[in-house]
Amino acid sequence: MELKRVVVTGLGAITPLGNDVETTWNNAVAGVSGAGPITHFNAELFKTQFACEVKDFDMKMCMINPDDRAEMKDIKRMDLYSQYALASAKQAIADSDLMAEGIDRDNVGVIFASGIGGLHTFEIEAGNYAKHEEDGPRYSPFFIPTMIADIAAGHISMKYGLRGPNFGVVSACATSTNAMIDAFNYVRLGKAKAIVTGGSEAPIFPAGVGGFNTMRALSTRNDEPTTASRPFSASRDGFVIGEGAVCLIFEELEHALARGAKIYGEVIGGGMSADAYHITATHPEGLGAKLVMQRALDDAGIKPEEVDYVNVHGTSTPVGDPSEAKAIAAVFGDQAYKMNISSTKSMTGHMLGATGAMEALFCLLACQTGIIPPTINHAEGDEDETIDYKMNFTFNKAQKRDVNIALSNTFGFGGHNASIIVKKYKG
């Protein structure tokens, strides 16, 4: 069976760096931090009091008709993670002109992911139960369909009448990369002409921040939030929690060309693996990371020396960063010292289930523009003896280079690993 070529024809972004793709990209290239004091709730009593929040979000960003009261009523019933998802999908669908006359919506699907789903909704309903425990259970009839991690995919499908494959994916922080790999496979196998894919997360509420704090996973640099995410620096002390949504339109090349769609780049491979090691920690020698990158390269049919840029998982945790650096050195050999590497989580924070889509978007734009976004917050002398600094981590300033092929890594709690490879489109 001949596999179809898959291209990206639309992008959408609601992120800590901006509420559209252009603003997000410009701020990433400029090395802007999205971190600041938490505003979603009063975090005074929490060990971590800052995060990378979405700013100035308006529910009307989700709506096809902002003056429609019935539509607004529906949006208000959704968890914030679904609202972010719809807003990013609206941008990507418009960017791709996917709703143009003549598009067969039976053959356009939605594979959209969230690592946690409606955490805030769950928190509210748990609180309602606690208040009324003696009177008997009191839950909203919308509780379950608002909370579940697949409902964002359902909402996008219903809003746009997309009747192709439709589901969510859950693999913690690897979630949206897994969703994109599924979308890639469905399109290249001819199961759909196009897939709306990506991920969304809205975890910056007491349960999310408190839960990660108890695990000692988050940075606690409350006095300097904008420099707290410092991947590959010796002084790193945990990740900065982020939120938002990113959407991409994966489309069969022939279908895109036939309708004259613009093309951001081509998806050429994906890999998946498991660490089979620990519920939260990565394997110290990066065994699963090595395997997933090699599988992605094999799937794409390319050699390590063909990769120009790796957007690493790079969360700014003491254990995770060195193991990923070791894995890159093992897989890429000499190329590990020639290609660019960067962790854009230094700016966006860790967007959990949305992070893979965010970083795939950065890879596509790096291919298109010839600009590598930086790993910010690295100070001279802030070096870790377990990390090989001969590799080009693109510290502090964006760099220009011709990027033909880029790889993005995402690793999740449970030992889930996923890598996706994109390429500059050349016809």
N, C-alpha and C positions, 0 to 999 in steps of 0.2 A: 504493500500500500504506500502510495506516495504521500508524504506529509505536506501539508499546506504551510506556506510561510506566514508568519504572524507579525503584524506591525502594531504600533501604538498610534492611535489617531485622535485621542482627546485626553486632556488632563484637567484635574480639579483639585484644589487644596484649601483646607481650613486648618491652619497650623499656628503654633506659637510665634512664628515669624511673619504671619500675614494671612489674610483671608482670601487670597487668590494665589495662583501659581507665580505670577510675575513678582509680586511683593515678597513672597516666600523665597524665591530664588535670588532676588537682588540682595535681600538681607543675609542669606547664607553666603553668598560670594563676598559680601562686605564683612563677614565675621561677626554679625550681630548676635548677641545672646537673647534668647526668648524667656529667660528666667526672671522671676520677680516674686515679691511677697504673694502668698495665696490670698485670693479674693473670694473664692467660691464658698468658703466657710471660715469661721473664726479658728485659726490654727495656733493661738497663743500657747496652749498647753501641750502642743505636739513637739517632738524632738526636731522635726523638720517643718519649717514654717514658710517654705517657698516652693515654687514649681514653675514649669514652663506651661502657662495657661494660654488658651486662645483668648484674644482680646477683641472687644467690641463686636461680639457675635450677636446677630439679630435673627430671630426665627424666620423672618421674611426671606432670608437668604435661601431657605429650603423650598419656597413656594413657587409654583408655576404662575399663579395669579395672586400677587400680594394683597389684593383688595377683596379676596374671596373669604368671607367669614367662616364658612363651613370648612374650608381647607385649613384655615388658621386654627380652628377648634381641634382638628385632627392632629396638627403639628404639636399643639400644646399637650396632648396626651402622650406624646412620645418621650422616651428617655433622651437625655442630651446626646448620648452616643449615636442614636438614630438620627437626630437632627443634624449633627455634624456630617453623618454619612450622606444624607439627602442633599445637603448644601454642596458637598464636594461633587456628588454625582450630577447635580444640576449643572455645575460648571463644565464638567467633562463631557456630558452629553451635548451641551450647547457648542462646546469647542469642536467636537467631532461632527456636528450636524447630524447626529445619529437618528433624530426624529424627522428627518427630511421625508418628503412624500416619496413613496415607493419602497421604503425600507420594510422588509418582511420581519415584523416583530415576533413572529413565531420562531425565528432563528437568531434572535438576540437574547442572550441570557444575562443573569446577574450572579456572580460569585463574589460575595462581599463578606468581610471577616471582622470579628471582634474577639480579642483575647478573653475579655471578661463579660461584655454585654452591659446590661442596664444595672450597674452597681448602685447608682444613686436611687433608682427605683426600689431595688431590694432593701436598701438601707431605710428608706421611708416606710416601707411596708413592715419591716421588722420592728421599727419603732411604734407603728400603729398597734401591732400585736401586743407589745410590751405595755402600752398604755391601757389596753382593754382586756388584759389577760383574764381577769376575774369575771368579766362580762361575757366571755366567749369570743371566738376569733372574728376579727373584722378586717377584711381585705378588699381592696379594689377589684372589681371584675376585670380591670385592665392590667392587673399586676403581672400575671404570667406572660401575656403577649407583649407587654412593654419591656420586660426584663430580658427575655431570652436572646442569646447571642446571634441567632440567625435572622432576627426580625428586621434588621436594617436592610438585608438583601430582599426580604419580602416587601418592605415599603418601597424600595426603589423599583422593583418589578411592577407593583400595583400602580404606582404613580405614573409610570411611562408605558404601561401595557406590554411589558416585555415577557414573552411566554416561553423563552428558551430555558435551558438548565438554570435552576435557581436554588442556591443553598448558601449556608455560612460555613466557615472553617474555624476550628479552634485548636491552636497549638501554641498558646501563650504568646511570647514575643516573636515567634516565627509565623504567627497567624496569617498576616496579609501576604507574606511571601508564598506560603503554601496556597493561599487563594489565587495568587497570580499564576503559580505553576499549574494549578488545576485549570484555570482559564486558558492558559497557553496550550495545554494538552487538548482541551475540548475543541479549540479552534483548529489546531494543526491536524487533529484527527477527523475534521469535517463534521463534528457534532453540533457546531454553531457557526454562524458567520461572524458574530461579534459577541464579546462578553464585557459587561460593565464590571470591573473588578477593583479591589483595593481593600482598605481597612479603616476602622474607626474605633476610637476609645475615648471615654470620659471618666477617668478614675480619680480625679482630684477632689475627693470628698473624704470625710473622716475615716470610713472603712478602708479606702484605698491607701491613703497616706499612713494611717495608723497601722494597718496590716504590714506594709512594707517597712515601716519604722521598727516594728517589733522583730522583724527578720534581720535588722541592721543592714538593709539593702540600700537605703537612701543616704545621700550626702546630708550632713547636718551643718553645713557652713551657712548658718542663718545670717551672719554678718557680711557675707560676700556672695550672694546668690548668683550673680551673673558670671562668676568665675568658678562656680562649684563643680560644674561638669568639666572634668579635665582628663579625658582619656589618654592613656599611655604616659601620664606623669606620675612620679613617685608619690606625690602628695594626694592622689585621688582617694576619696573616702566613700564612694558609693555613687549610684546614678541619681539624676534629677528626674523626677517623674514629669511626664508631659502628656498632652492630650491633643485631639484633633482627628481629622480624617483626610485621606488622600484617595482619589479615584482615577483610574486609567481605563481607557477603552482599548481592549485588545481585539484586533480585527484581522480577518483573512486578507492577505495582500491583494489578491485579485478583486475581492469585493470592494476594498478601499479604493483601488485604482479605478474601478468601473464607475464609482460615484464621485471621483475627483476629490477624495478626502486628503487633507494634509497629513503628513506622516512625520512623527517625531523621532522614530527609530524602530528598530526591529528587535524582537525577542528571539533569542537563538538557543537557549538552553536553561535547564533547571535541575537542581539536585536536592535530595532529601536524605537525612540520616538521623541516627539517634546516638547519643553519648552512652546510653545504658550504664550510667555511672551514679548519678545523684539527683535528688528531686529539684535542687536549685543551682548547684555549682556545676560549672563546665568541667570537663575532664582536664586535669592539669597539664597533660601533654597534648591536648587538642585533638584527640583521636577522632571524635565525631566531626569536628570542624575540618580536619584533613579530608575525611571521607566525603563530606558533602560538597566541598569545593571541587574535588577530583571528579565526582559524579556529574557536577554541572558542566565542567570542561568536556567530559566525555560525551555528554548529551548534546552539547553544542558542536562537537566535532572539531575542537580547536586545541592548540597547544598552550601551555602556560605562558610562553614568551609572546603570545599574541594579545594578552591582556594589558591594557594601558593604565587601568584604574580599578582599585578595589575600595568600595565603600564598606568599611568594616562594621561589625556589630558594635564593638568599641564602646561599652556602656560606662566606663570610668569606675569599674569595680576592681578591687585588688587582685582577685583571682582570674576574672574573665579576660582582661586585656592581655596579660602575658601568654595565656594559653592560645589565644587567637593569633598573636604574633608568631608564636612557635609553629602553629599550623600553616600559616602563610609561607613562612620560610621553607617548611618541609615540602609543600606542594609546588611552589613557584621557583625554588632554587635561585639561580642568578637573577631571574626576573623580579624577585622580591626586592632587589636593590635598584632596579631600573624604573619600575612602574610607580605611580603615585598611590598612596594610601591615605584615606582620611576618615575620621569619625564625625559625621555631622550631628550626632547626638550632643556634641559639645555645645551646639547652638539650639537645637530643637528640644533637648532633653530626650528622655526615652518615652516614646509615644505608644509603647506596648504593642497592642494588636494592630496599630496603624503604622508602626515604624518601618516595616518592610516596604510598604507602598511608598512612604515618604522617601526612602533611600533609593528605591528603584527610579522614582521621578528624578532625583538628583543625578543618578547615573545617566539617564536619558538626556538630561540637559547638559551634562558634562560632555557627552558625545556630540551634541548639537552645537554647543558654543565654544568648545575647546578650553573650558575653564574648570579647574578642580576646586571645589569648595574646601575650606580649610578645617583643620582640627584646632579650635581656639583654646586659649587658657593654658598654654604650655609656657613655663618660665625657664629661662636658661639655667642649667644646673639642676633642674627638677627631674632627675633621671633615675630610673629603676634598673638595677643591675640584671634583672631577669628579662629585660626587653632589649632587643638589638636595634639601636638607634641609627645604624647604617641604612635601615629601611627609611624611605621617604614618607613620613607621616603627615607631610604638608602642614606643618605647624604654623598656626597664627595668621598666615596670609594665603589667599587663593593663588594658585599657580596656573599659568597658561601652558597648555600642551595639546597636541593633536590627540584626541581620544577616539579611537575606532571601536574598541570593545571595553566594556566595564562590567564588573561583577559586584553584586551586593550580597552580603552575609546577614542572616538573622538567626539568632539562637534563643530558645525559650526554655523556661522552667519545665522540668520533665525530661530534659535532654533532647528536645526537638531542634533539629537544625535544618535550615533551608537556604539555598543560594540560587540566585537567578542571574542570567547573563543577558545583557542587551548590547546592540551594535548600532553604529551609525548607519542610517539607511542610504544606500547608494544605487538603488534601482535593481 
